[in-house]
Amino acid sequence: MLQRAEVMAPAEAACNHALVLDDTLVDGYSCKANLCIAFNRDWTQATHAIERALQLAPSNARAVLQAGNLARTLGNFEQAADHLRQAVSLDPLNLTGHIWLANVYIALGRFEDAVNIMHQALDLNPRRVVLNTVLANALICQGRYEAAHERGLMEPAGFWQDFSMIVSLYALNRQDEADQRFNALLETYSEEAPFQIAEIYCARGEPDQAFAWLERSCALHDNGLVQLLGSSWLKSLHNDSRRPAILNKMNIH
């Protein structure tokens, strides 16, 4: 399996080369911002890239989307919600905006708003991966565990269905079923999804394992870490003395 650096370094080089050839390329700046956020954790460069993109095209949906991405990563959730609502309005068929906005609503405790935006997304594309998982997360936050489990069953087969089923089963206290699915997930996705594995360990009430997998996420530059401040699953870690070390590794102070 290719390491993330082997994939991201050429992408970054290509993006920078495109901007050398044309320093008015709005999508180039949006791409650079995304790389800085998801991989490099360089918030200054991400900010500069977004500011330049929006200077060139204030209503460019991809640029506005990345502004929301940066804000949510840094925990500025109200600002993120503003940007992401605008992104959804500008490009309603790009369901990434709906997903990120729902996650921000969950971080803000606006669970019904998260449910509503996910239903809008599912109306547009009921087979889109992860939509039912995000909806299930919002339902769990509302205490609607059976409904969340049903949504997990609707998620297309693969990692996100496995994740959604596991957390909903734990919420329903169906421990044996959840453990069986979780063990299978660990065997298959330990390199690809360390951040989500940390979330599952929180759902299991195992903070030591959660921190071990967050450390692994940091080492692998896992782009799941953009959810570090907003994840509903990680709230139980907020007062833990080990959390500042993880935030430092993310350059979040």
Salt bridges, closest charged atoms under 4 A:
ASP27 OD2 - ARG62 NH1 3.30
ASP82 OD1 - ARG85 NH2 2.52
ASP113 OD2 - ARG110 NE 2.78
GLU177 OE2 - ARG174 NE 2.84
ASP179 OD1 - ARG204 NH1 2.89
GLU191 OE2 - ARG216 NH2 2.39
GLU206 OE2 - ARG204 NE 2.66
ASP208 OD1 - ARG242 NH1 2.68
GLU215 OE1 - LYS249 NZ 2.25
ASP222 OD1 - ARG4 NH2 3.65
ASP240 OD2 - ARG242 NH2 2.88
